[in-house]
Amino acid sequence: MDVLVILLAHGLNINQGRVSYGLNYGYVVDTAAAFGRLDILKFLIEIGGESMHPGMSGFDLAFLEAYKSCHSGTLMFLEQHTGFSTTAVVASLKAKRKELRWVDDLLGPDGE
């Protein structure tokens, strides 16, 4: 968290550019969700952090990353923050997977 605060103080734009984590890309919010960093995720959202793929919840990529990584605390926070259930967001993304190639990239061809 200290490094993030220093970067923000020096002008880091948290909603610009893509952050690579493994084989995936997203904004800093999505990366925090992927790694289950709830403290950082809450902080980023408080200061206006966005998801690279907002979708219906405003944070669809963050939901999918937390879902794929089994971070239940992160999912509970996202559900409370957005008012959307994980089940609804993931089901919506799975239904749109032909038009949203990044969903298949994360879930794989079998959907899980």
Secondary structure as the mmCIF struct_conf table of DSSP 4:
data_model
#
loop_
_struct_conf.conf_type_id
_struct_conf.id
_struct_conf.beg_label_comp_id
_struct_conf.beg_label_asym_id
_struct_conf.beg_label_seq_id
_struct_conf.end_label_comp_id
_struct_conf.end_label_asym_id
_struct_conf.end_label_seq_id
HELX_RH_AL_P HELX_RH_AL_P1 ASP A 2 ALA A 9
TURN_TY1_P TURN_TY1_P1 HIS A 10 GLY A 11
TURN_TY1_P TURN_TY1_P2 ILE A 14 ASN A 15
BEND BEND1 GLN A 16 GLY A 17
STRN STRN1 VAL A 19 TYR A 21
TURN_TY1_P TURN_TY1_P3 GLY A 22 LEU A 23
STRN STRN2 ASN A 24 GLY A 26
HELX_RH_AL_P HELX_RH_AL_P2 VAL A 28 ALA A 34
TURN_TY1_P TURN_TY1_P4 PHE A 35 GLY A 36
HELX_RH_AL_P HELX_RH_AL_P3 LEU A 38 GLU A 46
TURN_TY1_P TURN_TY1_P5 ILE A 47 GLY A 48
BEND BEND2 MET A 52 HIS A 53
TURN_TY1_P TURN_TY1_P6 GLY A 55 SER A 57
BEND BEND3 GLY A 58 GLY A 58
HELX_RH_AL_P HELX_RH_AL_P4 ASP A 60 LYS A 68
TURN_TY1_P TURN_TY1_P7 SER A 69 CYS A 70
HELX_RH_AL_P HELX_RH_AL_P5 SER A 72 THR A 82
BEND BEND4 GLY A 83 GLY A 83
HELX_RH_AL_P HELX_RH_AL_P6 THR A 86 ALA A 95
TURN_TY1_P TURN_TY1_P8 LYS A 96 GLU A 99
HELX_RH_AL_P HELX_RH_AL_P7 ARG A 101 LEU A 107
TURN_TY1_P TURN_TY1_P9 GLY A 108 GLY A 111
#
